[in-house]
């Protein structure tokens, strides 16, 4: 079963299954409500539902987690609760006793998509049944055809009953697959508003069904369902821009979002995935690939056309797409089971869709009348490209060309230069072969470096596609995930053209700035600083080896000379031509600089002391200009934090200064708490915790986190906690308003004539107010259940997960990463020094600061505490405040002149003269890089 810390099963197929279950349950519930003599019937059927509820829940959970219910020990009985034949009775009841307004459009849309997918599956299944003499399979085929006929009859009755149903009311733009309608997450969310379902509350809540039922449903996840169609290949670039679409820590603990049960009644044979579902699974597998591919490719187009998205963001979502391809393939293999694992092979799936059955979205009749050349062109654009067939051929040929255990060494002059602007099959094949060979030959070199223990098992920020290529070279085999990743990566190379090296250029600019800053701010050797100092040492080494130097260059040079190649290798050849790795390294560096900067400032109270004195200055003179870095820093604290509440609650400059001593020791953030994804610490705004989740994933090599994609779940939870907080505030406000106005509503409705209880029933107000309050609480619980369902459904779409990651990374780059903690620390030190000078040697003596002794720098954090004594001595505090304001003005002139890092060149020494001169790391570099 899926671990609670792993990303749940997502994708089109699972969303389709959930949609089918939603429709059948909605139809059943609606029919029972409209059925004549509903009350007595409900009393008769209720005991049976109670007896079968536990078995149904266990069966549904087994189906979700990929376990055959027939072999699940928890399931005592698989007796079906609802039969397919009942659907015609239900729809007849709805038509005879209901009205069109009771039919939600989304229900008809879901049914229509279910029928379409079942028909496509039936096409494959029927062909297989006709080829075999297996009586059981032929009988099963007739049963599935009968189910399709039942569903078509149900749809026909609904379309006849409601005037809009026959025209297909679903907005085509709602589908992330493009022009065709399909079951979306929005549909599933909307559909739940029409269902009478129950949800398990948070841990510790009581259940009317007893302890056993609560335990059985607590860890259950929902059934899922998918989309139907996939678009053909788009032209990535043309005359017109296409429209936009919208140390390693402990594992995350289960959260309320995972304690959810959709409680949908299963159909008679809906839980057993058999041969009938094979085509559907495989087809949806390729639909999901193309959905992800189109979203990511269009985002890269956004960069190429107008630079509207960062290369860092693009690298992160592209690598996440590579990881999702692996996750999708693992889920497909798990769903098919051991008996049908061969069907999960790419060549088998491709052969089934390309040769045997065909693809549902292809109009094969339009091929008639075309010439052979035109037909080949159409097949390439509409079919083979959608299946990633050319990338499959390229990978197979590349694996044949490279002997196992060998590293191809190609001189720069012999490398084929990619020709951009391919417009036909031959030119595209040449382009794809050229760029793919660049990648796979470098992957072979990296694999050799790792095997010879010259590099780590996973390089810093190494993209998934490089790791998959190395695995393929070791096993001389390929996976569907690798084929999909290469196909997407080739699209990116085609889109970027000569701009492909921009990622490396941006990375090295940041690296040249970051390295001297880290060197200048390496903490001391005190016990509480050793761990951070070690991290700084590791990061400086990382910047030198992988960002400012080519980790492959020296070994490539030796290999060139060994095989008699006189040319020198091209430096940074891989990073110049692989924008994903360069972008991930850049993101890693940004995370490191922000995270370590925050930890560095947390070692002392210097920045906080400067913040309080700055706020005192602003309170004394509102005309003073802002301290931009400090304003950003103050905004990283949550409004309810002690630091910010004490800072904002003061009305006078004097009270701000006096309050600092009260928070000086208590406010210090516990750095270790940042390692806990579900920590209840509310010192900082959510962006800080989100940064920590990204830091754990992209700044460390945690293989378990990569496999489970746990970080995507954490980002979802972070986002939902923000929404949940706003949601709970609305609920509290609404509930309070209902209770406050209960009395007035009763009077206005005429239900209560004597509000004081003196002339009638004095308890009437109490009883009716309690009734209304109970109704209000029921509404709150229903809203809470709806919120939880939306939370889980948010994790069922690949594109929505990528969009969340896209928005999160962009938010970090444009928000928290704009704050330079190291620069703020330097400015704070400068400001506090000016304050000491302004108030003379007496204050400096009380603080204990000695400019010649760097160990006393931390004492600057006590300046506001000792400044309080000056306030107490002065009969007029205004003179102290005037001196403080003057010191702040002087500091503003000093800030632009500060150097926040050692000059880059001063960290190196020049050895030799003329052409023989070499630049080597200086003493400080050697010390921090662990080479002394």
C-alpha positions in Angstrom: 0.0 0.0 0.0 1.0 3.6 -0.5 2.8 5.1 2.4 1.2 8.1 4.0 4.3 10.1 3.2 4.1 9.4 -0.5 2.3 11.2 -3.2 -1.0 9.3 -3.8 -2.0 7.7 -7.1 -2.8 10.4 -9.5 -3.8 10.6 -13.1 -6.5 10.4 -15.7 -7.4 6.7 -15.2 -7.9 7.2 -11.4 -9.9 10.3 -11.8 -12.1 8.5 -14.4 -12.8 5.7 -11.9 -13.8 8.1 -9.2 -16.0 10.0 -11.6 -17.8 6.8 -12.5 -18.4 6.0 -8.9 -19.7 9.5 -8.2 -22.3 9.3 -11.0 -23.7 5.9 -9.9 -23.9 7.0 -6.3 -25.6 10.3 -7.2 -28.1 8.5 -9.4 -28.9 6.0 -6.6 -29.3 8.7 -3.9 -31.4 10.9 -6.1 -33.7 8.0 -7.0 -34.1 7.0 -3.4 -35.1 10.6 -2.5 -37.7 10.7 -5.2 -39.0 7.2 -4.8 -42.7 6.9 -3.7 -42.9 5.6 -0.1 -39.3 6.6 0.5 -39.5 6.5 4.2 -40.5 2.9 4.6 -38.1 1.8 1.9 -35.3 3.6 3.6 -36.1 1.8 6.8 -35.9 -1.5 5.1 -32.7 -0.9 3.2 -30.8 0.8 6.0 -29.9 -2.4 8.0 -28.5 -4.0 4.8 -26.4 -0.8 4.2 -25.1 -0.9 7.7 -24.1 -4.6 7.4 -22.3 -4.0 4.2 -20.7 -0.6 4.9 -17.5 -2.0 6.5 -17.0 -4.5 3.7 -17.6 -1.8 1.0 -15.1 0.6 2.7 -12.4 -2.1 2.8 -13.1 -3.1 -0.8 -12.8 0.5 -2.0 -9.6 1.0 0.0 -8.1 -2.1 -1.5 -9.0 -1.0 -5.0 -7.4 2.4 -4.4 -4.1 1.0 -3.1 -3.8 -1.5 -6.0 -4.7 -4.6 -3.9 -7.2 -7.1 -5.3 -10.1 -7.1 -2.8 -10.5 -10.9 -3.2 -7.1 -11.4 -1.6 -7.3 -8.7 1.1 -7.7 -10.1 4.6 -9.7 -7.1 5.8 -12.5 -7.9 3.4 -14.8 -10.5 4.9 -17.4 -10.3 2.1 -17.4 -8.8 -1.4 -21.1 -9.0 -1.8 -22.0 -6.1 -4.1 -24.2 -3.4 -2.9 -25.4 -1.9 -6.2 -25.9 -3.8 -9.5 -25.6 -2.3 -12.9 -29.1 -3.3 -13.8 -30.4 -1.1 -11.0 -29.3 2.0 -12.9 -32.1 1.9 -15.4 -34.6 1.6 -12.5 -33.0 4.5 -10.8 -33.0 6.8 -13.8 -36.6 5.9 -14.6 -37.6 6.9 -11.0 -35.7 10.2 -11.4 -37.4 11.0 -14.8 -40.9 10.1 -13.5 -40.8 11.9 -10.1 -38.2 14.6 -10.5 -37.7 17.8 -12.5 -34.8 18.8 -14.9 -33.5 21.3 -12.3 -32.5 18.4 -10.1 -30.0 17.1 -12.7 -26.6 18.7 -12.4 -24.9 19.2 -15.7 -21.6 17.8 -14.4 -23.3 14.4 -13.8 -24.3 14.1 -17.4 -20.9 15.2 -18.6 -19.2 12.5 -16.4 -21.5 9.8 -17.7 -20.9 10.8 -21.3 -17.1 10.5 -20.7 -17.5 7.2 -18.9 -19.4 5.8 -21.9 -16.8 7.0 -24.4 -13.9 5.5 -22.5 -15.7 2.2 -22.0 -16.4 2.1 -25.7 -12.8 2.5 -26.5 -11.8 -0.2 -24.0 -14.5 -2.4 -25.4 -13.0 -2.1 -28.9 -9.7 -3.5 -27.6 -11.3 -6.1 -25.3 -13.7 -7.3 -28.0 -10.9 -7.8 -30.5 -9.0 -9.9 -27.9 -12.1 -11.9 -27.1 -12.7 -12.7 -30.7 -9.1 -14.0 -31.1 -9.4 -16.5 -28.3 -11.6 -19.5 -27.7 -11.7 -18.8 -23.9 -15.4 -19.0 -23.0 -14.9 -17.1 -19.8 -13.4 -14.1 -21.7 -16.1 -14.2 -24.3 -18.8 -14.2 -21.6 -17.0 -11.4 -19.8 -17.0 -9.4 -23.1 -20.7 -9.8 -23.5 -21.2 -8.6 -19.9 -19.1 -5.5 -20.6 -21.1 -4.7 -23.8 -24.3 -5.1 -21.7 -23.0 -2.6 -19.2 -22.2 -0.1 -22.0 -25.8 -0.6 -23.3 -27.2 0.1 -19.8 -25.2 3.3 -19.5 -26.2 4.5 -23.0 -29.9 3.9 -22.1 -29.4 5.9 -18.9 -27.7 8.7 -20.8 -30.5 8.7 -23.4 -33.2 9.1 -20.8 -31.3 12.0 -19.1 -30.7 13.7 -22.4 -34.4 13.4 -23.3 -35.5 14.6 -19.8 -33.3 17.7 -19.6 -33.3 20.1 -22.6 -29.6 21.1 -22.4 -28.1 17.5 -22.0 -28.2 16.5 -25.6 -26.2 19.5 -26.8 -23.2 18.7 -24.5 -23.1 21.6 -22.1 -19.6 21.1 -20.8 -17.3 23.9 -21.6 -14.5 22.5 -23.7 -12.0 25.0 -22.2 -12.4 23.3 -18.8 -10.4 20.3 -19.9 -6.6 20.5 -19.5 -6.4 18.1 -22.4 -7.5 20.8 -24.8 -10.4 20.8 -27.2 -12.2 17.7 -25.9 -14.2 17.2 -22.8 -13.1 14.9 -20.0 -13.4 14.3 -16.3 -11.5 17.0 -14.5 -10.7 17.7 -10.9 -13.2 20.6 -11.0 -15.9 18.2 -12.1 -15.1 15.8 -9.3 -15.2 18.6 -6.7 -18.5 19.9 -8.1 -20.0 16.5 -8.1 -19.4 16.0 -4.4 -21.7 18.9 -3.6 -24.5 16.7 -5.0 -23.6 13.7 -3.0 -24.6 12.6 0.5 -21.2 11.4 1.6 -19.5 11.1 4.9 -15.9 11.9 5.9 -13.9 10.7 8.8 -13.1 13.6 11.1 -9.7 14.4 12.6 -8.0 11.9 14.9 -9.9 11.5 18.1 -13.3 12.2 16.7 -16.2 9.9 17.5 -18.1 7.8 15.0 -21.7 6.6 15.2 -20.7 3.4 13.6 -18.2 2.4 16.4 -14.5 2.1 16.8 -14.0 -0.6 14.2 -15.4 1.5 11.4 -13.3 4.5 12.3 -10.1 2.4 12.3 -11.0 0.9 9.0 -11.6 4.2 7.2 -8.9 6.4 8.8 -6.1 5.5 6.4 -8.4 5.1 3.4 -7.8 7.2 0.2 -10.4 7.9 -2.4 -11.1 6.0 -5.6 -10.0 8.0 -8.6 -11.0 8.7 -12.2 -9.5 10.3 -15.4 -9.6 12.2 -18.6 -10.3 10.7 -22.0 -8.5 12.5 -24.8 -5.1 13.8 -25.6 -4.2 16.5 -28.1 -2.0 16.1 -31.1 1.4 17.8 -31.2 1.4 21.6 -31.1 3.7 23.8 -33.0 5.9 25.2 -30.2 7.1 28.2 -32.1 5.6 30.0 -35.1 4.6 33.4 -36.2 2.2 33.8 -33.4 2.9 33.2 -29.7 0.6 30.4 -28.3 -1.8 31.3 -25.6 -0.6 30.6 -22.0 -2.1 28.0 -19.8 -2.8 29.1 -17.0 21.0 17.2 6.6 18.1 15.4 5.5 15.1 15.6 7.8 12.6 13.1 9.1 9.6 12.1 7.0 6.4 14.1 7.2 3.8 12.7 9.5 0.2 11.9 8.3 -2.0 14.9 8.3 -5.7 15.6 8.5 -5.8 15.7 4.7 -5.1 12.0 4.5 -7.8 11.0 7.0 -10.5 11.2 4.4 -13.1 8.7 3.2 -15.3 9.4 0.2 -17.6 6.6 1.3 -18.9 5.8 -2.3 -20.9 2.7 -2.7 -19.1 0.3 -5.1 -20.7 -1.2 -8.2 -21.2 -4.9 -8.8 -18.0 -5.5 -10.7 -16.4 -2.0 -10.6 -13.7 -3.0 -8.1 -11.9 -5.7 -10.2 -9.6 -4.3 -12.9 -9.5 -7.0 -15.6 -8.6 -7.1 -19.3 -11.4 -4.7 -20.1 -9.5 -1.9 -18.4 -6.1 -2.5 -20.1 -6.6 -0.3 -23.1 -8.1 2.4 -20.8 -5.1 2.3 -18.5 -2.5 2.4 -21.3 -4.3 5.1 -23.2 -4.7 7.2 -20.2 -1.0 6.7 -19.4 -0.1 8.4 -22.7 -2.8 11.0 -22.2 -1.2 12.0 -18.9 2.3 12.1 -20.5 1.1 14.5 -23.2 -0.8 16.6 -20.7 2.3 17.1 -18.7 4.5 17.6 -21.8 2.2 20.3 -23.2 2.0 22.2 -20.0 5.8 22.2 -19.4 6.6 23.0 -23.1 4.3 25.9 -23.1 6.0 27.4 -20.0 9.3 27.2 -21.8 7.7 29.0 -24.8 6.7 31.7 -22.3 10.4 32.2 -21.5 11.5 32.1 -25.1 9.0 34.7 -26.3 8.8 37.3 -23.5 11.0 36.1 -20.6 7.8 36.0 -18.4 9.0 33.0 -16.3 12.3 32.3 -14.6 14.7 29.6 -15.9 14.9 28.4 -12.3 11.1 27.8 -12.2 11.2 26.0 -15.6 14.0 23.7 -14.4 12.2 22.8 -11.2 8.9 22.0 -12.9 10.6 20.1 -15.7 12.5 17.9 -13.3 9.3 17.3 -11.4 7.7 16.2 -14.7 10.6 13.7 -15.1 9.9 12.4 -11.6 6.2 12.2 -12.3 6.9 10.1 -15.4 8.7 7.6 -13.1 5.8 7.7 -10.6 3.2 7.1 -13.4 5.1 4.1 -14.7 5.5 2.6 -11.3 1.7 3.0 -10.6 0.9 1.4 -14.0 3.0 -1.6 -13.2 1.5 -1.9 -9.8 -2.0 -1.6 -11.1 -1.5 -4.2 -13.8 0.0 -6.7 -11.3 2.5 -9.4 -11.9 0.3 -11.4 -14.2 0.2 -8.6 -16.8 3.4 -6.7 -16.1 4.6 -7.3 -19.7 1.8 -5.0 -20.9 3.5 -2.1 -19.1 6.5 -2.3 -21.4 6.7 0.6 -23.8 7.1 -1.4 -27.0 4.0 -3.5 -26.1 1.9 -0.4 -25.3 3.1 1.5 -28.3 2.3 -1.6 -30.5 -1.2 -1.9 -29.1 -2.0 1.8 -29.7 -0.1 2.3 -32.9 -0.8 -0.9 -34.8 -3.5 -3.0 -33.2 -6.2 -0.7 -31.8 -5.4 2.8 -32.7 -5.8 6.0 -30.7 -9.1 7.4 -29.8 -8.3 11.1 -30.7 -7.1 10.3 -34.2 -9.4 10.8 -37.2 -8.1 8.0 -39.4 -10.7 8.7 -42.1 -9.0 12.0 -42.8 -5.9 10.1 -44.1 -7.9 9.0 -47.2 -6.8 10.7 -50.4 -3.4 11.8 -49.0 -0.2 11.0 -50.8 2.3 8.6 -49.2 4.5 11.6 -48.2 1.6 13.5 -46.7 0.4 10.4 -44.9 3.9 9.8 -43.3 3.9 13.5 -42.3 0.5 13.1 -40.6 1.5 9.9 -38.9 4.6 11.6 -37.5 2.8 14.7 -36.2 -0.4 13.1 -35.0 0.6 9.6 -33.9 4.3 8.9 -33.4 5.0 12.2 -31.8 2.1 11.7 -29.3 3.5 8.2 -28.5 7.1 9.6 -28.2 8.0 6.9 -30.8 11.0 8.8 -32.3 12.6 9.2 -28.8 12.1 5.5 -28.3 14.0 4.8 -31.5 16.8 7.3 -30.6 17.3 5.7 -27.2 17.4 2.1 -28.6 19.9 3.1 -31.2 22.1 5.0 -28.7 22.2 2.1 -26.3 23.3 -0.2 -29.2 26.1 2.3 -30.1 27.6 2.6 -26.7 29.2 -0.6 -25.4 28.5 -1.4 -21.8 31.0 0.1 -19.4 32.5 2.3 -22.1 32.7 6.1 -22.2 32.4 7.7 -25.7 35.0 10.5 -26.1 34.1 12.8 -28.9 36.4 15.7 -29.8 34.6 19.1 -30.0 35.4 19.3 -33.7 33.6 16.0 -34.4 30.4 16.8 -32.6 27.4 17.4 -34.8 25.9 20.8 -34.3 22.1 20.7 -33.8 20.2 22.4 -36.7 17.2 24.2 -35.2 13.9 24.9 -37.0 13.1 21.4 -38.1 9.9 21.3 -40.1 9.7 17.7 -41.4 10.3 14.2 -40.2 13.9 13.9 -41.5 15.1 17.2 -40.1 13.4 16.5 -36.8 15.0 13.1 -36.6 18.5 14.5 -37.2 18.0 17.2 -34.6 16.7 14.8 -32.0 19.5 12.4 -32.6 22.1 15.2 -32.3 20.9 16.6 -29.0 20.1 13.2 -27.4 23.6 11.9 -28.1 25.0 15.0 -26.4 23.1 14.1 -23.3 23.6 10.3 -23.3 27.4 10.6 -23.9 27.8 12.9 -20.9 25.6 10.6 -18.8 28.0 7.8 -19.7 30.9 9.9 -18.5 29.2 10.8 -15.2 28.3 7.2 -14.7 32.0 6.3 -15.0 33.0 9.0 -12.6 30.6 7.6 -10.0 31.7 4.0 -10.6 35.3 5.1 -10.1 34.3 6.9 -6.9 35.4 10.2 -8.3 32.0 11.6 -7.7 29.1 11.2 -5.3 26.3 8.6 -6.1 24.1 11.6 -6.8 25.6 14.9 -7.9 24.3 18.1 -6.5 20.9 18.9 -7.9 21.3 16.1 -10.5 18.2 16.0 -12.7 16.1 12.8 -12.9 16.7 12.4 -16.7 20.5 12.1 -16.1 20.0 9.5 -13.4 17.6 7.5 -15.6 20.1 7.6 -18.5 22.8 6.2 -16.3 20.5 3.4 -15.1 19.7 2.6 -18.8 23.4 2.4 -19.7 24.0 0.1 -16.7 21.1 -2.3 -17.6 21.2 -1.8 -21.4 17.5 -1.3 -21.1 15.1 1.6 -21.1 11.9 2.6 -19.3 8.8 4.4 -20.5 9.7 7.2 -18.1 13.0 7.7 -19.8 11.4 7.8 -23.2 8.9 10.4 -22.1 11.6 12.5 -20.4 13.8 12.5 -23.5 10.8 13.4 -25.6 10.0 16.4 -23.4 13.7 17.4 -23.1 14.1 17.4 -26.9 11.1 19.7 -27.1 12.8 22.1 -24.7 16.0 22.1 -26.7 14.0 22.8 -29.9 12.2 25.7 -28.1 15.3 27.3 -26.6 17.6 27.1 -29.6 20.7 29.2 -28.9 19.3 30.5 -25.6 19.9 27.1 -24.1 23.1 28.3 -22.4 21.4 31.2 -20.6 20.8 28.9 -17.6 24.5 28.4 -17.1 25.3 32.1 -17.5 22.7 33.1 -14.8 24.0 30.3 -12.5 27.6 31.5 -12.7 26.8 35.1 -12.1 25.0 34.2 -8.9 27.7 31.7 -7.9 30.4 34.4 -8.2 28.4 36.7 -5.9 27.5 34.0 -3.4 30.8 32.3 -2.8 32.7 35.4 -1.3 29.6 36.2 0.8 29.6 32.7 2.3 33.3 32.9 2.9 33.0 36.3 4.7 30.2 35.1 6.9 31.5 31.7 7.9 30.6 31.4 11.6 33.2 30.8 14.3 34.1 27.6 16.1 31.8 27.9 19.1 29.7 24.8 19.8 26.5 26.2 18.5 28.2 27.5 15.4 30.1 24.3 14.3 27.2 22.7 12.4 26.5 25.8 10.4 30.2 26.3 9.8 30.4 22.8 8.4 27.4 23.5 6.1 29.1 26.7 4.8 32.3 24.7 4.1 30.4 22.1 2.2 28.5 24.7 0.1 31.6 26.7 -0.7 33.2 23.5 -2.0 30.1 22.7 -4.0 30.1 26.1 -5.6 33.7 25.7 -6.6 33.4 22.2 -8.0 30.1 22.2 -9.7 29.2 25.8 -10.5 32.4 27.7 -11.1 34.3 24.7 -12.4 33.4 21.8 -14.7 33.4 18.6 -12.6 33.9 16.5 -15.8 36.7 18.6 -17.4 39.9 17.1 -15.7 38.8 13.5 -16.3 37.7 14.2 -19.8 41.1 15.8 -20.5 42.9 12.7 -19.2 40.7 10.4 -21.3 41.2 12.5 -24.4 45.0 12.2 -24.1 44.8 8.5 -23.3 43.0 7.8 -26.7 45.3 10.2 -28.6 42.9 13.2 -29.0 45.0 16.4 -29.0 42.0 18.8 -28.6 40.9 20.0 -25.2 37.4 19.2 -24.0 34.9 22.1 -24.1 34.4 23.4 -20.6 30.9 23.2 -19.2 29.7 21.4 -22.3 26.9 19.6 -20.5 25.7 22.6 -18.5 25.7 24.7 -21.6 23.4 22.3 -23.4 21.3 20.9 -20.5 19.3 23.9 -19.1 17.5 21.7 -16.5 20.6 20.8 -14.5 22.0 24.4 -14.7 18.6 25.7 -13.5 18.4 23.2 -10.6 21.9 24.2 -9.5 20.9 27.8 -9.6 17.8 27.1 -7.5 19.9 25.1 -5.1 22.3 28.0 -4.7 19.4 30.5 -4.1 17.9 28.1 -1.4 21.3 27.7 0.3 22.0 31.4 0.4 18.6 32.2 1.8 18.5 29.3 4.3 22.0 29.6 5.6 21.6 33.4 5.8 18.6 32.9 7.9 20.4 30.5 10.2 23.4 32.8 10.4 21.3 35.7 11.5 19.6 33.5 14.1 22.9 32.9 15.9 22.7 36.4 17.5 20.2 39.1 18.2 22.0 41.7 16.1 19.4 41.9 13.4 16.5 41.9 15.8 18.1 44.7 17.9 18.6 46.8 14.8 14.9 46.1 13.8 13.6 47.5 17.1 15.8 50.6 17.0 14.8 51.1 13.4 11.1 51.0 14.3 11.8 53.4 17.2 13.4 55.8 14.7 10.4 55.5 12.3 8.0 56.1 15.2 10.0 59.2 16.2 10.2 60.6 12.7 7.7 59.2 10.2 9.4 61.0 7.3 12.5 58.8 7.5 13.1 56.6 4.4 12.5 52.9 4.6 15.2 50.4 5.3 14.3 48.0 2.5 16.1 44.9 3.7 14.8 45.3 7.2 11.2 45.8 6.1 11.5 42.5 4.2 12.9 40.8 7.2 10.2 42.1 9.6 7.6 40.8 7.1 8.9 37.3 7.4 7.6 37.1 10.9 4.0 36.0 11.4 1.6 38.6 12.8 1.0 36.4 15.9 4.7 35.9 16.6 6.1 37.4 19.8 8.7 39.4 17.9 6.2 41.1 15.6 3.3 41.5 18.1 5.7 43.2 20.6 7.1 45.4 17.9 3.7 46.5 16.4 1.8 46.9 19.7 3.9 49.9 20.9 2.7 53.4 20.5 5.8 55.3 21.4 9.5 55.0 20.4 10.5 54.6 24.0 8.1 51.6 24.5 9.5 49.9 21.4 13.1 50.1 22.8 12.0 48.9 26.2 10.1 46.0 24.8 13.2 44.5 23.1 14.6 43.1 26.3 11.3 41.2 26.9 11.7 39.3 23.6 15.6 39.2 23.3 15.9 35.7 24.6 12.4 34.3 24.1 11.9 35.2 20.5 14.9 33.4 19.1 13.7 30.8 16.5 14.5 27.2 17.1 16.5 26.3 14.0 16.0 22.6 14.7 12.2 23.2 14.5 12.6 24.2 10.8 13.4 20.5 10.1 9.9 19.5 11.0 7.4 19.9 8.1 4.4 19.6 10.3 5.8 21.7 13.2 3.2 23.9 14.9 5.8 26.7 15.3 4.2 29.9 14.0 7.1 32.3 14.4 7.4 32.9 10.7 5.1 33.3 7.7 4.3 30.1 5.6 6.9 31.1 3.0 9.7 30.4 5.4 8.4 26.8 6.0 7.8 26.3 2.3 11.4 27.3 1.6 12.5 24.7 4.2 10.5 22.0 2.3 12.2 23.0 -0.9 15.5 23.1 0.8 15.2 19.6 2.0 14.4 18.4 -1.5 16.7 20.5 -3.7 19.6 21.2 -1.4 20.1 17.6 -0.2 20.5 14.3 -2.0 17.7 12.3 -0.3 16.8 9.4 -2.6 13.8 8.4 -0.5 12.3 11.9 -0.9 12.9 11.8 -4.7 11.1 8.4 -5.0 8.1 9.3 -2.9 7.9 12.9 -4.2 7.0 13.8 -0.6 7.9 17.4 -1.1 5.0 17.9 -3.5 2.6 16.7 -0.8 4.2 19.1 1.7 3.8 22.0 -0.7 0.1 21.0 -1.1 -0.3 20.9 2.7 1.4 24.3 3.1 -0.9 25.9 0.6 -4.0 24.2 2.1 -3.0 25.3 5.6 -3.1 28.9 4.3 -6.5 28.4 2.7 -7.7 26.4 5.8 -6.8 29.3 8.1 -8.8 31.7 6.0 -11.6 29.2 5.7 -11.7 28.7 9.5 -11.9 32.4 10.1 -14.9 32.7 7.8 -16.5 29.7 9.5 -16.0 31.2 13.0 -17.3 34.6 11.8 -20.3 33.0 10.1 -21.1 30.7 13.1 -20.9 33.6 15.5 -23.1 35.7 13.4 -25.7 32.9 13.2 -25.7 32.5 17.0 -25.8 36.3 17.7 -28.8 36.7 15.3 -30.7 33.6 16.3 -33.0 35.5 18.6 -33.8 38.2 16.1 -34.4 35.6 13.3 -36.9 33.7 15.6 -38.8 36.9 16.3 -38.9 38.0 12.6 -40.1 34.5 11.6 -43.0 34.7 14.1 -41.8 31.5 15.8 -41.5 33.3 19.1 -43.9 35.9 20.4 -42.8 36.3 24.0 -39.0 36.7 23.9 -38.8 37.2 27.7 -40.8 34.0 28.4 -43.2 35.8 30.7 -46.4 35.3 28.8 -45.8 31.9 27.2 -43.3 29.1 27.0 -40.1 30.6 28.5 -38.0 27.7 27.2 -39.1 28.1 23.6 -36.2 30.6 22.8 -33.7 28.3 24.4 -34.9 25.2 22.5 -35.2 26.9 19.2 -31.9 28.8 19.6 -30.2 25.4 20.3 -31.9 24.0 17.2 -30.5 26.8 15.0 -27.0 26.6 16.6 -27.1 22.8 15.9 -28.0 23.5 12.3 -25.2 26.0 12.1 -22.7 23.4 13.4 -24.0 20.9 10.9 -23.4 23.4 8.1 -19.8 24.0 9.4 -19.1 20.2 9.4 -20.5 19.9 5.9 -18.2 22.8 4.8 -15.3 21.2 6.5 -15.9 17.9 4.7 -16.1 19.7 1.4 -12.8 21.5 2.2 -11.1 18.1 2.9 -12.4 16.6 -0.3 -11.1 19.5 -2.3 -7.8 19.1 -0.5 -7.4 15.5 -1.5 -8.8 16.0 -5.0 -6.1 18.7 -5.5 -3.5 16.0 -5.5 -5.2 13.9 -8.3 -4.1 16.0 -11.2 -0.5 16.0 -12.5 -0.9 19.5 -14.1 -2.4 21.0 -10.9 0.6 19.7 -8.9 3.0 21.2 -11.5 1.1 24.5 -11.4 1.4 24.5 -7.6 5.1 23.9 -7.8 5.4 26.6 -10.5 3.5 29.2 -8.4 5.5 28.2 -5.3 8.9 28.6 -6.8 8.0 31.8 -8.5 6.6 33.1 -5.2 9.9 32.3 -3.5 12.0 33.9 -6.2 10.0 37.1 -6.2 9.4 37.1 -2.4 11.6 35.6 0.2 14.7 35.2 -2.0 14.7 39.0 -2.5 15.8 39.3 1.2 19.6 39.1 1.5 20.1 38.0 5.1 23.9 38.4 4.9 23.6 42.0 3.6 21.0 42.7 6.2 23.3 41.4 8.9 26.2 43.6 7.7 23.9 46.7 7.6 22.6 45.9 11.1 26.1 45.7 12.4 27.0 49.0 10.8 23.9 50.7 12.2 24.5 49.5 15.7 28.1 50.6 15.5 27.0 54.1 14.5 24.6 54.1 17.4 27.4 53.2 19.8 29.6 56.0 18.4 26.7 58.5 18.7 26.2 57.8 22.5 29.9 57.7 23.4 32.3 55.4 25.2 30.0 54.9 28.2 27.4 53.0 26.2 30.1 51.1 24.4 31.6 50.1 27.7 28.3 48.8 29.0 27.7 46.8 25.9 31.2 45.4 26.0 31.9 45.8 22.3 35.5 46.0 21.1 36.0 46.6 17.4 39.4 44.9 17.4 37.9 41.7 18.8 35.5 40.0 16.4 34.2 37.8 19.2 32.5 40.8 20.8 30.4 41.5 17.7 27.6 39.5 19.1 27.4 41.9 22.0 25.9 44.5 19.6 22.6 42.6 20.0 22.3 44.1 23.5 22.5 47.8 22.4 18.8 48.4 22.9 18.9 46.9 26.4 21.6 49.2 27.5 20.1 52.2 25.7 17.1 51.9 28.1 19.4 53.2 30.8 20.1 56.3 28.8 16.3 56.8 28.5 16.0 56.5 32.3 18.7 59.0 33.0 17.5 61.7 30.6 14.7 63.9 31.9 13.7 64.4 28.3 13.8 61.1 26.3 13.7 63.2 23.1 17.4 63.8 23.2 18.1 60.1 23.1 15.6 59.7 20.2 17.2 62.6 18.3 20.6 60.9 18.6 19.1 57.6 17.4 17.4 59.2 14.4 20.7 61.0 13.5 22.6 57.6 13.7 20.0 56.0 11.4 20.4 58.8 8.8 24.2 58.4 8.9 23.8 54.6 8.5 21.7 55.0 5.4 24.7 56.7 3.7 27.0 53.9 4.8 24.8 51.0 3.6 25.6 51.4 -0.1 29.4 51.4 0.5 29.4 48.1 2.5 31.1 45.1 1.0 29.1 42.0 1.9 31.8 39.5 0.9 35.5 39.2 0.5 36.6 40.4 -2.9 36.4 37.3 -5.1 39.9 37.6 -6.5 41.4 38.1 -3.0 40.4 34.5 -2.1 42.9 33.3 -4.7 46.6 33.6 -5.3 48.5 33.8 -8.6 51.4 31.3 -8.9 53.9 31.8 -11.7 54.2 34.4 -14.4 53.1 35.0 -18.0 51.6 32.0 -19.8 52.6 29.7 -16.9 50.6 31.6 -14.4 47.9 29.7 -12.5 45.2 30.8 -10.1 45.0 28.7 -7.0 42.7 29.0 -3.9 44.0 31.2 -1.2 44.4 30.3 2.5 40.8 31.2 3.4 39.4 29.1 0.5 41.6 26.2 1.4 40.5 26.3 5.0 36.8 26.4 4.3 37.1 23.8 1.5 38.7 21.4 3.9 42.1 21.3 2.1 44.4 22.6 4.9 
